[in-house]
Amino acid sequence: MSADSTAVGPTAEPQPVTGQARARLTRHRLPVVLVAVVAGALTVSAWHPKDPTTWLLETVWVMLGLPLAVLLRKRFPLSDLLCCLLAAHALVLIVGGHYTYAEVPAGDWVRDWFGLERNPYDRFGHLMQGFVPAILVRELLVRTSPLRGSRWLAPLTVCACLAFSAVFEMLEWVAAVTGGQAADAFLATQGDVWDTQWDMFCALIGAACSLLILSRVHDRHLARLERTTLAPTSS
């Protein structure tokens, strides 16, 4: 027998990628992409912002929240839906911080198109202040409390979002007292004496709409999270 005819053992065939493995791979990629997008936007927004103090006050939530989410990703991974919503909310804060909420160009265009009296970006920002935290609070309650499937889950989630909005308005009040006219860009009241009440009302509407629209979608994402991340992997 010639050397070329030496028997060679069977080669191992590559194992097909299962749906669970594919979903787990996607879960590892998505946070990286979102972190890169948010970090990049934050860096760009720091270049000649309209008002540096306003930029700092608006984006400090991103500066604190982004590293926290990264550090806790392995101990307490978040659902894909929540990750995307948090990234979207961060971008809203970053844009508002760079231009100030009263002078965001997109808000000016909407104001002119619809003949509004004020730039509506601030209202949109406070809608997001309820819309996104509603899913965050809901996820925390579902995963860490006995409220999963309870009829009290939605009302308590809305109450938590409204409480957060009220705390934020108190922080704006502190900024107004300590900063005086220098805090006008941060407050973005645009001459509306009822701006504080409108802000909290928008957060309330945002939280309620978020639960009505996304609760079932959120449940599916939580179930997927449990299958791909929280459940032990098969050998």
Secondary structure in CASP SS format (residue, H / E / C, confidence):
PFRMAT SS
TARGET T0000
AUTHOR 0000-0000-0000
METHOD secondary structure of the structure
MODEL  1
M C 1.00
S C 1.00
A H 1.00
D H 1.00
S H 1.00
T C 1.00
A C 1.00
V C 1.00
G C 1.00
P C 1.00
T C 1.00
A C 1.00
E C 1.00
P C 1.00
Q C 1.00
P C 1.00
V C 1.00
T C 1.00
G H 1.00
Q H 1.00
A H 1.00
R H 1.00
A H 1.00
R H 1.00
L H 1.00
T H 1.00
R H 1.00
H H 1.00
R H 1.00
L H 1.00
P H 1.00
V H 1.00
V H 1.00
L H 1.00
V H 1.00
A H 1.00
V H 1.00
V H 1.00
A H 1.00
G H 1.00
A H 1.00
L H 1.00
T H 1.00
V H 1.00
S H 1.00
A C 1.00
W C 1.00
H C 1.00
P C 1.00
K C 1.00
D C 1.00
P H 1.00
T H 1.00
T H 1.00
W H 1.00
L H 1.00
L H 1.00
E H 1.00
T H 1.00
V H 1.00
W H 1.00
V H 1.00
M H 1.00
L H 1.00
G H 1.00
L H 1.00
P H 1.00
L H 1.00
A H 1.00
V H 1.00
L H 1.00
L C 1.00
R C 1.00
K C 1.00
R C 1.00
F C 1.00
P C 1.00
L C 1.00
S C 1.00
D H 1.00
L H 1.00
L H 1.00
C H 1.00
C H 1.00
L H 1.00
L H 1.00
A H 1.00
A H 1.00
H H 1.00
A H 1.00
L H 1.00
V H 1.00
L H 1.00
I H 1.00
V H 1.00
G H 1.00
G H 1.00
H H 1.00
Y H 1.00
T C 1.00
Y H 1.00
A H 1.00
E H 1.00
V C 1.00
P H 1.00
A H 1.00
G H 1.00
D H 1.00
W H 1.00
V H 1.00
R H 1.00
D H 1.00
W H 1.00
F H 1.00
G C 1.00
L C 1.00
E C 1.00
R C 1.00
N C 1.00
P C 1.00
Y H 1.00
D H 1.00
R H 1.00
F H 1.00
G H 1.00
H H 1.00
L H 1.00
M H 1.00
Q H 1.00
G H 1.00
F H 1.00
V H 1.00
P H 1.00
A H 1.00
I H 1.00
L H 1.00
V H 1.00
R H 1.00
E H 1.00
L H 1.00
L H 1.00
V H 1.00
R H 1.00
T H 1.00
S C 1.00
P C 1.00
L C 1.00
R C 1.00
G C 1.00
S C 1.00
R C 1.00
W C 1.00
L H 1.00
A H 1.00
P H 1.00
L H 1.00
T H 1.00
V H 1.00
C H 1.00
A H 1.00
C H 1.00
L H 1.00
A H 1.00
F H 1.00
S H 1.00
A H 1.00
V H 1.00
F H 1.00
E H 1.00
M H 1.00
L H 1.00
E H 1.00
W H 1.00
V H 1.00
A H 1.00
A H 1.00
V H 1.00
T H 1.00
G H 1.00
G H 1.00
Q H 1.00
A H 1.00
A H 1.00
D H 1.00
A H 1.00
F H 1.00
L H 1.00
A C 1.00
T C 1.00
Q C 1.00
G C 1.00
D C 1.00
V C 1.00
W C 1.00
D H 1.00
T H 1.00
Q H 1.00
W H 1.00
D H 1.00
M H 1.00
F H 1.00
C H 1.00
A H 1.00
L H 1.00
I H 1.00
G H 1.00
A H 1.00
A H 1.00
C H 1.00
S H 1.00
L H 1.00
L H 1.00
I H 1.00
L H 1.00
S H 1.00
R H 1.00
V H 1.00
H H 1.00
D H 1.00
R H 1.00
H H 1.00
L H 1.00
A H 1.00
R H 1.00
L H 1.00
E H 1.00
R H 1.00
T H 1.00
T H 1.00
L H 1.00
A C 1.00
P C 1.00
T C 1.00
S C 1.00
S C 1.00
END
